[in-house]
Amino acid sequence: MTLRGVQFVSDAEGNRTGVLIDLKRHRRVWEDFYDIMVAESRAREPRVDWKTVRERLLKKHARRD
C-alpha cells in the first residue's frame, strides 16, 4: 500500500522502524499524533487540583500589584 507523503524507514531486515511524514500534506495528522504523544508522556506526572492551582495563581498575581 502506498500513502502519498508517507515513507517508512526500515532496518536491514526489512522491519519498519520509523516513518517520514510530509508535513505540508499531513500537518493536522502530525499535530494530533504529537499531542497524543505529549499527553501520554505526561500521564504519570503528579496532578494538582484546580483549587490549589487557582490559589497559587491568585497569590502570584497579587504580589505583582
PQR file of N, CA, C, O and H, with PARSE charges and radii, in Angstrom:
ATOM      1  N   MET A   1       0.847  -1.181   0.000 -0.4000 1.5000
ATOM      2  CA  MET A   1       0.000   0.000   0.000 -0.0000 2.0000
ATOM      3  C   MET A   1       0.890   1.240   0.000  0.5500 1.7000
ATOM      4  O   MET A   1       1.858   1.309   0.758 -0.5500 1.4000
ATOM      5  N   THR A   2       0.573   2.204  -0.832 -0.4000 1.5000
ATOM      6  CA  THR A   2       1.336   3.440  -0.927 -0.0000 2.0000
ATOM      7  C   THR A   2       0.489   4.597  -0.406  0.5500 1.7000
ATOM      8  O   THR A   2      -0.659   4.775  -0.814 -0.5500 1.4000
ATOM      9  H   THR A   2      -0.213   2.149  -1.447  0.4000 1.0000
ATOM     10  N   LEU A   3       1.063   5.369   0.489 -0.4000 1.5000
ATOM     11  CA  LEU A   3       0.399   6.553   1.015 -0.0000 2.0000
ATOM     12  C   LEU A   3       1.182   7.773   0.558  0.5500 1.7000
ATOM     13  O   LEU A   3       2.388   7.857   0.789 -0.5500 1.4000
ATOM     14  H   LEU A   3       1.995   5.224   0.820  0.4000 1.0000
ATOM     15  N   ARG A   4       0.517   8.707  -0.080 -0.4000 1.5000
ATOM     16  CA  ARG A   4       1.210   9.918  -0.526 -0.0000 2.0000
ATOM     17  C   ARG A   4       1.692  10.713   0.680  0.5500 1.7000
ATOM     18  O   ARG A   4       0.935  10.955   1.620 -0.5500 1.4000
ATOM     19  H   ARG A   4      -0.463   8.638  -0.268  0.4000 1.0000
ATOM     20  N   GLY A   5       2.946  11.113   0.643 -0.4000 1.5000
ATOM     21  CA  GLY A   5       3.504  11.920   1.714 -0.0000 2.0000
ATOM     22  C   GLY A   5       3.938  11.138   2.937  0.5500 1.7000
ATOM     23  O   GLY A   5       4.244  11.728   3.974 -0.5500 1.4000
ATOM     24  H   GLY A   5       3.561  10.917  -0.121  0.4000 1.0000
ATOM     25  N   VAL A   6       3.969   9.808   2.830 -0.4000 1.5000
ATOM     26  CA  VAL A   6       4.395   8.966   3.949 -0.0000 2.0000
ATOM     27  C   VAL A   6       5.422   7.972   3.439  0.5500 1.7000
ATOM     28  O   VAL A   6       5.175   7.248   2.475 -0.5500 1.4000
ATOM     29  H   VAL A   6       3.721   9.329   1.988  0.4000 1.0000
ATOM     30  N   GLN A   7       6.582   7.942   4.096 -0.4000 1.5000
ATOM     31  CA  GLN A   7       7.627   6.978   3.749 -0.0000 2.0000
ATOM     32  C   GLN A   7       8.036   6.244   5.015  0.5500 1.7000
ATOM     33  O   GLN A   7       8.254   6.855   6.062 -0.5500 1.4000
ATOM     34  H   GLN A   7       6.784   8.530   4.879  0.4000 1.0000
ATOM     35  N   PHE A   8       8.135   4.940   4.906 -0.4000 1.5000
ATOM     36  CA  PHE A   8       8.563   4.146   6.048 -0.0000 2.0000
ATOM     37  C   PHE A   8      10.068   3.936   6.003  0.5500 1.7000
ATOM     38  O   PHE A   8      10.652   3.769   4.933 -0.5500 1.4000
ATOM     39  H   PHE A   8       7.959   4.444   4.056  0.4000 1.0000
ATOM     40  N   VAL A   9      10.686   3.948   7.176 -0.4000 1.5000
ATOM     41  CA  VAL A   9      12.112   3.664   7.320 -0.0000 2.0000
ATOM     42  C   VAL A   9      12.215   2.229   7.815  0.5500 1.7000
ATOM     43  O   VAL A   9      11.549   1.846   8.777 -0.5500 1.4000
ATOM     44  H   VAL A   9      10.211   4.084   8.045  0.4000 1.0000
ATOM     45  N   SER A  10      13.048   1.441   7.157 -0.4000 1.5000
ATOM     46  CA  SER A  10      13.190   0.022   7.516 -0.0000 2.0000
ATOM     47  C   SER A  10      14.624  -0.290   7.897  0.5500 1.7000
ATOM     48  O   SER A  10      15.558   0.358   7.424 -0.5500 1.4000
ATOM     49  H   SER A  10      13.589   1.752   6.375  0.4000 1.0000
ATOM     50  N   ASP A  11      14.795  -1.292   8.762 -0.4000 1.5000
ATOM     51  CA  ASP A  11      16.138  -1.746   9.111 -0.0000 2.0000
ATOM     52  C   ASP A  11      16.631  -2.726   8.049  0.5500 1.7000
ATOM     53  O   ASP A  11      15.946  -2.972   7.056 -0.5500 1.4000
ATOM     54  H   ASP A  11      14.036  -1.818   9.146  0.4000 1.0000
ATOM     55  N   ALA A  12      17.811  -3.276   8.262 -0.4000 1.5000
ATOM     56  CA  ALA A  12      18.429  -4.178   7.282 -0.0000 2.0000
ATOM     57  C   ALA A  12      17.594  -5.432   7.036  0.5500 1.7000
ATOM     58  O   ALA A  12      17.719  -6.069   5.990 -0.5500 1.4000
ATOM     59  H   ALA A  12      18.368  -3.075   9.068  0.4000 1.0000
ATOM     60  N   GLU A  13      16.748  -5.784   7.995 -0.4000 1.5000
ATOM     61  CA  GLU A  13      15.915  -6.982   7.860 -0.0000 2.0000
ATOM     62  C   GLU A  13      14.541  -6.679   7.264  0.5500 1.7000
ATOM     63  O   GLU A  13      13.715  -7.578   7.104 -0.5500 1.4000
ATOM     64  H   GLU A  13      16.646  -5.266   8.844  0.4000 1.0000
ATOM     65  N   GLY A  14      14.303  -5.414   6.938 -0.4000 1.5000
ATOM     66  CA  GLY A  14      13.023  -5.035   6.347 -0.0000 2.0000
ATOM     67  C   GLY A  14      11.937  -4.682   7.341  0.5500 1.7000
ATOM     68  O   GLY A  14      10.794  -4.443   6.950 -0.5500 1.4000
ATOM     69  H   GLY A  14      14.974  -4.684   7.068  0.4000 1.0000
ATOM     70  N   ASN A  15      12.275  -4.645   8.626 -0.4000 1.5000
ATOM     71  CA  ASN A  15      11.301  -4.274   9.657 -0.0000 2.0000
ATOM     72  C   ASN A  15      11.140  -2.759   9.688  0.5500 1.7000
ATOM     73  O   ASN A  15      12.130  -2.026   9.689 -0.5500 1.4000
ATOM     74  H   ASN A  15      13.203  -4.839   8.943  0.4000 1.0000
ATOM     75  N   ARG A  16       9.917  -2.297   9.714 -0.4000 1.5000
ATOM     76  CA  ARG A  16       9.668  -0.856   9.785 -0.0000 2.0000
ATOM     77  C   ARG A  16      10.104  -0.338  11.154  0.5500 1.7000
ATOM     78  O   ARG A  16       9.686  -0.850  12.193 -0.5500 1.4000
ATOM     79  H   ARG A  16       9.113  -2.892   9.713  0.4000 1.0000
ATOM     80  N   THR A  17      10.945   0.678  11.131 -0.4000 1.5000
ATOM     81  CA  THR A  17      11.469   1.238  12.376 -0.0000 2.0000
ATOM     82  C   THR A  17      11.123   2.707  12.554  0.5500 1.7000
ATOM     83  O   THR A  17      11.340   3.266  13.628 -0.5500 1.4000
ATOM     84  H   THR A  17      11.285   1.094  10.288  0.4000 1.0000
ATOM     85  N   GLY A  18      10.598   3.328  11.536 -0.4000 1.5000
ATOM     86  CA  GLY A  18      10.265   4.742  11.610 -0.0000 2.0000
ATOM     87  C   GLY A  18       9.416   5.156  10.435  0.5500 1.7000
ATOM     88  O   GLY A  18       9.097   4.358   9.553 -0.5500 1.4000
ATOM     89  H   GLY A  18      10.422   2.874  10.663  0.4000 1.0000
ATOM     90  N   VAL A  19       9.057   6.425  10.444 -0.4000 1.5000
ATOM     91  CA  VAL A  19       8.231   6.948   9.357 -0.0000 2.0000
ATOM     92  C   VAL A  19       8.602   8.401   9.101  0.5500 1.7000
ATOM     93  O   VAL A  19       8.887   9.153  10.033 -0.5500 1.4000
ATOM     94  H   VAL A  19       9.316   7.073  11.161  0.4000 1.0000
ATOM     95  N   LEU A  20       8.595   8.785   7.839 -0.4000 1.5000
ATOM     96  CA  LEU A  20       8.789  10.174   7.432 -0.0000 2.0000
ATOM     97  C   LEU A  20       7.451  10.674   6.910  0.5500 1.7000
ATOM     98  O   LEU A  20       6.828  10.029   6.067 -0.5500 1.4000
ATOM     99  H   LEU A  20       8.364   8.174   7.082  0.4000 1.0000
ATOM    100  N   ILE A  21       7.014  11.813   7.407 -0.4000 1.5000
ATOM    101  CA  ILE A  21       5.710  12.353   7.033 -0.0000 2.0000
ATOM    102  C   ILE A  21       5.902  13.727   6.398  0.5500 1.7000
ATOM    103  O   ILE A  21       6.582  14.584   6.963 -0.5500 1.4000
ATOM    104  H   ILE A  21       7.520  12.337   8.092  0.4000 1.0000
ATOM    105  N   ASP A  22       5.311  13.936   5.235 -0.4000 1.5000
ATOM    106  CA  ASP A  22       5.324  15.236   4.572 -0.0000 2.0000
ATOM    107  C   ASP A  22       4.394  16.152   5.364  0.5500 1.7000
ATOM    108  O   ASP A  22       3.173  16.003   5.315 -0.5500 1.4000
ATOM    109  H   ASP A  22       4.759  13.240   4.777  0.4000 1.0000
ATOM    110  N   LEU A  23       4.980  17.101   6.093 -0.4000 1.5000
ATOM    111  CA  LEU A  23       4.178  17.952   6.970 -0.0000 2.0000
ATOM    112  C   LEU A  23       3.294  18.922   6.202  0.5500 1.7000
ATOM    113  O   LEU A  23       2.261  19.348   6.718 -0.5500 1.4000
ATOM    114  H   LEU A  23       5.972  17.222   6.132  0.4000 1.0000
ATOM    115  N   LYS A  24       3.674  19.277   4.988 -0.4000 1.5000
ATOM    116  CA  LYS A  24       2.801  20.138   4.182 -0.0000 2.0000
ATOM    117  C   LYS A  24       1.501  19.412   3.859  0.5500 1.7000
ATOM    118  O   LYS A  24       0.433  20.022   3.822 -0.5500 1.4000
ATOM    119  H   LYS A  24       4.513  18.931   4.569  0.4000 1.0000
ATOM    120  N   ARG A  25       1.598  18.136   3.631 -0.4000 1.5000
ATOM    121  CA  ARG A  25       0.433  17.335   3.245 -0.0000 2.0000
ATOM    122  C   ARG A  25      -0.343  16.832   4.468  0.5500 1.7000
ATOM    123  O   ARG A  25      -1.569  16.732   4.421 -0.5500 1.4000
ATOM    124  H   ARG A  25       2.466  17.640   3.661  0.4000 1.0000
ATOM    125  N   HIS A  26       0.358  16.517   5.552 -0.4000 1.5000
ATOM    126  CA  HIS A  26      -0.277  15.839   6.698 -0.0000 2.0000
ATOM    127  C   HIS A  26      -0.070  16.574   8.021  0.5500 1.7000
ATOM    128  O   HIS A  26       0.060  15.932   9.064 -0.5500 1.4000
ATOM    129  H   HIS A  26       1.354  16.597   5.590  0.4000 1.0000
ATOM    130  N   ARG A  27      -0.038  17.894   7.997 -0.4000 1.5000
ATOM    131  CA  ARG A  27       0.227  18.669   9.213 -0.0000 2.0000
ATOM    132  C   ARG A  27      -0.782  18.363  10.318  0.5500 1.7000
ATOM    133  O   ARG A  27      -0.387  18.163  11.467 -0.5500 1.4000
ATOM    134  H   ARG A  27      -0.144  18.415   7.150  0.4000 1.0000
ATOM    135  N   ARG A  28      -2.052  18.322  10.004 -0.4000 1.5000
ATOM    136  CA  ARG A  28      -3.070  18.093  11.050 -0.0000 2.0000
ATOM    137  C   ARG A  28      -2.917  16.721  11.688  0.5500 1.7000
ATOM    138  O   ARG A  28      -3.054  16.576  12.903 -0.5500 1.4000
ATOM    139  H   ARG A  28      -2.373  18.484   9.071  0.4000 1.0000
ATOM    140  N   VAL A  29      -2.635  15.725  10.876 -0.4000 1.5000
ATOM    141  CA  VAL A  29      -2.447  14.376  11.416 -0.0000 2.0000
ATOM    142  C   VAL A  29      -1.238  14.368  12.342  0.5500 1.7000
ATOM    143  O   VAL A  29      -1.284  13.785  13.425 -0.5500 1.4000
ATOM    144  H   VAL A  29      -2.524  15.843   9.889  0.4000 1.0000
ATOM    145  N   TRP A  30      -0.153  15.019  11.914 -0.4000 1.5000
ATOM    146  CA  TRP A  30       1.051  15.087  12.738 -0.0000 2.0000
ATOM    147  C   TRP A  30       0.757  15.801  14.054  0.5500 1.7000
ATOM    148  O   TRP A  30       1.176  15.334  15.114 -0.5500 1.4000
ATOM    149  H   TRP A  30      -0.116  15.493  11.034  0.4000 1.0000
ATOM    150  N   GLU A  31       0.045  16.924  14.002 -0.4000 1.5000
ATOM    151  CA  GLU A  31      -0.259  17.666  15.222 -0.0000 2.0000
ATOM    152  C   GLU A  31      -1.084  16.817  16.188  0.5500 1.7000
ATOM    153  O   GLU A  31      -0.836  16.831  17.394 -0.5500 1.4000
ATOM    154  H   GLU A  31      -0.295  17.303  13.141  0.4000 1.0000
ATOM    155  N   ASP A  32      -2.055  16.085  15.667 -0.4000 1.5000
ATOM    156  CA  ASP A  32      -2.851  15.192  16.522 -0.0000 2.0000
ATOM    157  C   ASP A  32      -1.977  14.106  17.140  0.5500 1.7000
ATOM    158  O   ASP A  32      -2.072  13.833  18.337 -0.5500 1.4000
ATOM    159  H   ASP A  32      -2.257  16.073  14.688  0.4000 1.0000
ATOM    160  N   PHE A  33      -1.134  13.495  16.330 -0.4000 1.5000
ATOM    161  CA  PHE A  33      -0.232  12.448  16.810 -0.0000 2.0000
ATOM    162  C   PHE A  33       0.691  13.009  17.892  0.5500 1.7000
ATOM    163  O   PHE A  33       0.865  12.395  18.944 -0.5500 1.4000
ATOM    164  H   PHE A  33      -1.056  13.718  15.358  0.4000 1.0000
ATOM    165  N   TYR A  34       1.276  14.169  17.632 -0.4000 1.5000
ATOM    166  CA  TYR A  34       2.198  14.782  18.583 -0.0000 2.0000
ATOM    167  C   TYR A  34       1.481  15.106  19.903  0.5500 1.7000
ATOM    168  O   TYR A  34       2.023  14.859  20.980 -0.5500 1.4000
ATOM    169  H   TYR A  34       1.135  14.668  16.778  0.4000 1.0000
ATOM    170  N   ASP A  35       0.269  15.656  19.816 -0.4000 1.5000
ATOM    171  CA  ASP A  35      -0.498  15.966  21.028 -0.0000 2.0000
ATOM    172  C   ASP A  35      -0.745  14.719  21.870  0.5500 1.7000
ATOM    173  O   ASP A  35      -0.641  14.757  23.096 -0.5500 1.4000
ATOM    174  H   ASP A  35      -0.171  15.857  18.941  0.4000 1.0000
ATOM    175  N   ILE A  36      -1.072  13.619  21.206 -0.4000 1.5000
ATOM    176  CA  ILE A  36      -1.303  12.358  21.918 -0.0000 2.0000
ATOM    177  C   ILE A  36      -0.021  11.890  22.595  0.5500 1.7000
ATOM    178  O   ILE A  36      -0.056  11.442  23.741 -0.5500 1.4000
ATOM    179  H   ILE A  36      -1.157  13.589  20.210  0.4000 1.0000
ATOM    180  N   MET A  37       1.105  11.988  21.902 -0.4000 1.5000
ATOM    181  CA  MET A  37       2.382  11.560  22.478 -0.0000 2.0000
ATOM    182  C   MET A  37       2.753  12.413  23.693  0.5500 1.7000
ATOM    183  O   MET A  37       3.243  11.887  24.692 -0.5500 1.4000
ATOM    184  H   MET A  37       1.133  12.352  20.971  0.4000 1.0000
ATOM    185  N   VAL A  38       2.523  13.714  23.614 -0.4000 1.5000
ATOM    186  CA  VAL A  38       2.807  14.597  24.750 -0.0000 2.0000
ATOM    187  C   VAL A  38       1.905  14.234  25.928  0.5500 1.7000
ATOM    188  O   VAL A  38       2.373  14.139  27.062 -0.5500 1.4000
ATOM    189  H   VAL A  38       2.125  14.141  22.802  0.4000 1.0000
ATOM    190  N   ALA A  39       0.624  14.033  25.663 -0.4000 1.5000
ATOM    191  CA  ALA A  39      -0.315  13.667  26.737 -0.0000 2.0000
ATOM    192  C   ALA A  39       0.092  12.361  27.399  0.5500 1.7000
ATOM    193  O   ALA A  39       0.069  12.254  28.625 -0.5500 1.4000
ATOM    194  H   ALA A  39       0.244  14.110  24.741  0.4000 1.0000
ATOM    195  N   GLU A  40       0.463  11.367  26.603 -0.4000 1.5000
ATOM    196  CA  GLU A  40       0.885  10.085  27.172 -0.0000 2.0000
ATOM    197  C   GLU A  40       2.161  10.232  27.993  0.5500 1.7000
ATOM    198  O   GLU A  40       2.314   9.576  29.024 -0.5500 1.4000
ATOM    199  H   GLU A  40       0.482  11.454  25.607  0.4000 1.0000
ATOM    200  N   SER A  41       3.076  11.086  27.543 -0.4000 1.5000
ATOM    201  CA  SER A  41       4.327  11.255  28.288 -0.0000 2.0000
ATOM    202  C   SER A  41       4.087  11.933  29.635  0.5500 1.7000
ATOM    203  O   SER A  41       4.877  11.771  30.565 -0.5500 1.4000
ATOM    204  H   SER A  41       2.952  11.619  26.706  0.4000 1.0000
ATOM    205  N   ARG A  42       3.002  12.688  29.738 -0.4000 1.5000
ATOM    206  CA  ARG A  42       2.687  13.401  30.981 -0.0000 2.0000
ATOM    207  C   ARG A  42       1.700  12.653  31.871  0.5500 1.7000
ATOM    208  O   ARG A  42       1.344  13.137  32.946 -0.5500 1.4000
ATOM    209  H   ARG A  42       2.360  12.819  28.983  0.4000 1.0000
ATOM    210  N   ALA A  43       1.263  11.493  31.439 -0.4000 1.5000
ATOM    211  CA  ALA A  43       0.221  10.755  32.160 -0.0000 2.0000
ATOM    212  C   ALA A  43       0.622  10.400  33.584  0.5500 1.7000
ATOM    213  O   ALA A  43      -0.238  10.327  34.462 -0.5500 1.4000
ATOM    214  H   ALA A  43       1.553  11.100  30.566  0.4000 1.0000
ATOM    215  N   ARG A  44       1.886  10.181  33.828 -0.4000 1.5000
ATOM    216  CA  ARG A  44       2.336   9.766  35.163 -0.0000 2.0000
ATOM    217  C   ARG A  44       2.814  10.937  36.023  0.5500 1.7000
ATOM    218  O   ARG A  44       3.252  10.735  37.156 -0.5500 1.4000
ATOM    219  H   ARG A  44       2.585  10.240  33.115  0.4000 1.0000
ATOM    220  N   GLU A  45       2.732  12.146  35.495 -0.4000 1.5000
ATOM    221  CA  GLU A  45       3.140  13.311  36.273 -0.0000 2.0000
ATOM    222  C   GLU A  45       2.133  13.552  37.394  0.5500 1.7000
ATOM    223  O   GLU A  45       0.952  13.237  37.252 -0.5500 1.4000
ATOM    224  H   GLU A  45       2.376  12.310  34.575  0.4000 1.0000
ATOM    225  N   PRO A  46       2.602  14.107  38.501 -0.5600 1.5000
ATOM    226  CA  PRO A  46       1.673  14.371  39.608  0.2800 2.0000
ATOM    227  C   PRO A  46       0.595  15.379  39.196  0.5500 1.7000
ATOM    228  O   PRO A  46       0.848  16.291  38.409 -0.5500 1.4000
ATOM    229  N   ARG A  47      -0.576  15.200  39.727 -0.4000 1.5000
ATOM    230  CA  ARG A  47      -1.707  16.078  39.431 -0.0000 2.0000
ATOM    231  C   ARG A  47      -1.823  17.141  40.515  0.5500 1.7000
ATOM    232  O   ARG A  47      -1.473  16.910  41.672 -0.5500 1.4000
ATOM    233  H   ARG A  47      -0.782  14.459  40.366  0.4000 1.0000
ATOM    234  N   VAL A  48      -2.316  18.303  40.122 -0.4000 1.5000
ATOM    235  CA  VAL A  48      -2.609  19.370  41.071 -0.0000 2.0000
ATOM    236  C   VAL A  48      -4.063  19.752  40.851  0.5500 1.7000
ATOM    237  O   VAL A  48      -4.472  20.031  39.724 -0.5500 1.4000
ATOM    238  H   VAL A  48      -2.600  18.491  39.181  0.4000 1.0000
ATOM    239  N   ASP A  49      -4.847  19.764  41.927 -0.4000 1.5000
ATOM    240  CA  ASP A  49      -6.269  20.068  41.768 -0.0000 2.0000
ATOM    241  C   ASP A  49      -6.466  21.554  41.458  0.5500 1.7000
ATOM    242  O   ASP A  49      -5.612  22.390  41.752 -0.5500 1.4000
ATOM    243  H   ASP A  49      -4.515  19.537  42.842  0.4000 1.0000
ATOM    244  N   TRP A  50      -7.616  21.850  40.858 -0.4000 1.5000
ATOM    245  CA  TRP A  50      -7.893  23.205  40.393 -0.0000 2.0000
ATOM    246  C   TRP A  50      -7.854  24.217  41.535  0.5500 1.7000
ATOM    247  O   TRP A  50      -7.364  25.330  41.343 -0.5500 1.4000
ATOM    248  H   TRP A  50      -8.309  21.170  40.620  0.4000 1.0000
ATOM    249  N   LYS A  51      -8.344  23.870  42.689 -0.4000 1.5000
ATOM    250  CA  LYS A  51      -8.360  24.800  43.819 -0.0000 2.0000
ATOM    251  C   LYS A  51      -6.936  25.248  44.161  0.5500 1.7000
ATOM    252  O   LYS A  51      -6.701  26.435  44.385 -0.5500 1.4000
ATOM    253  H   LYS A  51      -8.742  22.965  42.845  0.4000 1.0000
ATOM    254  N   THR A  52      -5.998  24.322  44.202 -0.4000 1.5000
ATOM    255  CA  THR A  52      -4.602  24.639  44.513 -0.0000 2.0000
ATOM    256  C   THR A  52      -3.992  25.518  43.427  0.5500 1.7000
ATOM    257  O   THR A  52      -3.307  26.495  43.730 -0.5500 1.4000
ATOM    258  H   THR A  52      -6.189  23.357  44.020  0.4000 1.0000
ATOM    259  N   VAL A  53      -4.234  25.180  42.177 -0.4000 1.5000
ATOM    260  CA  VAL A  53      -3.701  25.979  41.062 -0.0000 2.0000
ATOM    261  C   VAL A  53      -4.243  27.398  41.133  0.5500 1.7000
ATOM    262  O   VAL A  53      -3.498  28.365  40.978 -0.5500 1.4000
ATOM    263  H   VAL A  53      -4.791  24.386  41.931  0.4000 1.0000
ATOM    264  N   ARG A  54      -5.537  27.515  41.367 -0.4000 1.5000
ATOM    265  CA  ARG A  54      -6.170  28.836  41.440 -0.0000 2.0000
ATOM    266  C   ARG A  54      -5.562  29.666  42.566  0.5500 1.7000
ATOM    267  O   ARG A  54      -5.258  30.843  42.375 -0.5500 1.4000
ATOM    268  H   ARG A  54      -6.142  26.730  41.493  0.4000 1.0000
ATOM    269  N   GLU A  55      -5.381  29.057  43.742 -0.4000 1.5000
ATOM    270  CA  GLU A  55      -4.792  29.771  44.878 -0.0000 2.0000
ATOM    271  C   GLU A  55      -3.378  30.245  44.551  0.5500 1.7000
ATOM    272  O   GLU A  55      -3.011  31.375  44.873 -0.5500 1.4000
ATOM    273  H   GLU A  55      -5.627  28.100  43.897  0.4000 1.0000
ATOM    274  N   ARG A  56      -2.589  29.387  43.915 -0.4000 1.5000
ATOM    275  CA  ARG A  56      -1.219  29.766  43.547 -0.0000 2.0000
ATOM    276  C   ARG A  56      -1.215  30.934  42.563  0.5500 1.7000
ATOM    277  O   ARG A  56      -0.425  31.869  42.702 -0.5500 1.4000
ATOM    278  H   ARG A  56      -2.887  28.469  43.654  0.4000 1.0000
ATOM    279  N   LEU A  57      -2.095  30.875  41.577 -0.4000 1.5000
ATOM    280  CA  LEU A  57      -2.161  31.952  40.590 -0.0000 2.0000
ATOM    281  C   LEU A  57      -2.593  33.267  41.225  0.5500 1.7000
ATOM    282  O   LEU A  57      -2.039  34.322  40.918 -0.5500 1.4000
ATOM    283  H   LEU A  57      -2.736  30.116  41.464  0.4000 1.0000
ATOM    284  N   LEU A  58      -3.579  33.203  42.106 -0.4000 1.5000
ATOM    285  CA  LEU A  58      -4.034  34.421  42.770 -0.0000 2.0000
ATOM    286  C   LEU A  58      -2.936  35.025  43.635  0.5500 1.7000
ATOM    287  O   LEU A  58      -2.762  36.244  43.650 -0.5500 1.4000
ATOM    288  H   LEU A  58      -4.029  32.346  42.356  0.4000 1.0000
ATOM    289  N   LYS A  59      -2.196  34.192  44.353 -0.4000 1.5000
ATOM    290  CA  LYS A  59      -1.078  34.683  45.169 -0.0000 2.0000
ATOM    291  C   LYS A  59      -0.006  35.311  44.286  0.5500 1.7000
ATOM    292  O   LYS A  59       0.502  36.391  44.589 -0.5500 1.4000
ATOM    293  H   LYS A  59      -2.337  33.202  44.341  0.4000 1.0000
ATOM    294  N   LYS A  60       0.331  34.640  43.207 -0.4000 1.5000
ATOM    295  CA  LYS A  60       1.383  35.115  42.303 -0.0000 2.0000
ATOM    296  C   LYS A  60       1.022  36.480  41.722  0.5500 1.7000
ATOM    297  O   LYS A  60       1.862  37.379  41.676 -0.5500 1.4000
ATOM    298  H   LYS A  60      -0.082  33.763  42.961  0.4000 1.0000
ATOM    299  N   HIS A  61      -0.213  36.634  41.283 -0.4000 1.5000
ATOM    300  CA  HIS A  61      -0.622  37.893  40.669 -0.0000 2.0000
ATOM    301  C   HIS A  61      -0.880  38.974  41.710  0.5500 1.7000
ATOM    302  O   HIS A  61      -0.775  40.159  41.393 -0.5500 1.4000
ATOM    303  H   HIS A  61      -0.895  35.903  41.321  0.4000 1.0000
ATOM    304  N   ALA A  62      -1.210  38.608  42.920 -0.4000 1.5000
ATOM    305  CA  ALA A  62      -1.416  39.588  43.988 -0.0000 2.0000
ATOM    306  C   ALA A  62      -0.099  40.253  44.351  0.5500 1.7000
ATOM    307  O   ALA A  62      -0.082  41.434  44.698 -0.5500 1.4000
ATOM    308  H   ALA A  62      -1.295  37.645  43.178  0.4000 1.0000
ATOM    309  N   ARG A  63       0.998  39.520  44.279 -0.4000 1.5000
ATOM    310  CA  ARG A  63       2.322  40.062  44.609 -0.0000 2.0000
ATOM    311  C   ARG A  63       2.763  41.125  43.613  0.5500 1.7000
ATOM    312  O   ARG A  63       3.534  42.017  43.966 -0.5500 1.4000
ATOM    313  H   ARG A  63       0.984  38.561  43.997  0.4000 1.0000
ATOM    314  N   ARG A  64       2.294  41.044  42.394 -0.4000 1.5000
ATOM    315  CA  ARG A  64       2.727  41.974  41.347 -0.0000 2.0000
ATOM    316  C   ARG A  64       2.090  43.348  41.488  0.5500 1.7000
ATOM    317  O   ARG A  64       2.620  44.332  40.974 -0.5500 1.4000
ATOM    318  H   ARG A  64       1.668  40.319  42.108  0.4000 1.0000
ATOM    319  N   ASP A  65       0.964  43.423  42.177 -0.4000 1.5000
ATOM    320  CA  ASP A  65       0.250  44.711  42.281 -0.0000 2.0000
ATOM    321  C   ASP A  65       0.921  45.659  43.223  0.5500 1.7000
ATOM    322  O   ASP A  65       0.445  46.777  43.417 -0.5500 1.4000
ATOM    323  H   ASP A  65       0.533  42.623  42.595  0.4000 1.0000
TER
END
